[in-house]
Amino acid sequence: MMANPLSYLHEQIEEWRAEGTYQRLRVLQSASAAESRFDGKQVVNLASNNYLGLTTHPKLREAAIEATRKYGVGSGAVRTISAP
């Protein structure tokens, strides 16, 4: 039986935990706003780029929905990845 080629990732995470350097990803459970819900707690969100409040602006949300309907949506890469 072949060993799992990704087993080193588990080992690395365990090493970080043992060293106390592992950082668990926080779960955002509300809109990214000045006050947000993370991991079941309402907190002041100081880790967002949404300092202008644009992620929840009704006109911008509607424009994003319309653009999704028109052009679709999906993950992508930086434009320079396919540069000649």
Buried (B, 14 or more C-beta within 10 A) or exposed (E): EEEEEEEEEEEEEEEEEEEEEEEEEEEBEEBBBEEBBBEEEEEEBEEEEBEEEEBEEEEEEEEEEEEEEEEEEEEEEEEEEEEE
